Amino acid sequence: MAPEYMPSLGTRTTMQEFEVNTIQSGEEEGDYLYVSLHFESSFTADDRLHVVCGISVDEQERRLGMDQIYLERLDQIQGGYGAASRILVTADAIQFDFTPEGQRLLGFSPPLRLLWSSSLKGYGEAHENLAKMQTLECGKAIQFA
């Protein structure tokens, strides 16, 4: 059951699509790479999706399922490892195909398409971080088209 403060999206057959208005990305103390995509949704004017990938993964993290991309929406209660089966990155959008658990945790129906533009501040760094993530063990869900 989704937390009470999450939007109830019901069953959807159409793609959800939002325009990214702010991008933040970087590397945190050599531990992980992140890309945060902010957008306005029908749920909140400051919705966001954080994409996080550990730079290295140990055996214990593999056993715990932490060897996959971590996605988080507004709070840690709306996040988890392995929440997306595929993250498709193109020049003008990022599409998230969520697992059933990811859909439940994040409150989005798959697929979610976040539109972005190369003129948006932070686009280049975010694109580079996603490309770096793809080369890491946890980044196997990331694809570029």
Sequence and secondary structure as in RCSB ss.txt:
>XXXX:A:sequence
MAPEYMPSLGTRTTMQEFEVNTIQSGEEEGDYLYVSLHFESSFTADDRLHVVCGISVDEQERRLGMDQIYLERLD
QIQGGYGAASRILVTADAIQFDFTPEGQRLLGFSPPLRLLWSSSLKGYGEAHENLAKMQTLECGKAIQFA
>XXXX:A:secstr
   TTS       S EEEEEEEEEEEEETTTEEEEEEEE  SS TTEEEEEEEESS  HHHHHTT SS EEESSS
GGGEEET EEEEEE SSEEEEEE HHHHHHH   S EEEE  TTSTTHHHHHHHHHHHHHSGGGTTEEE 
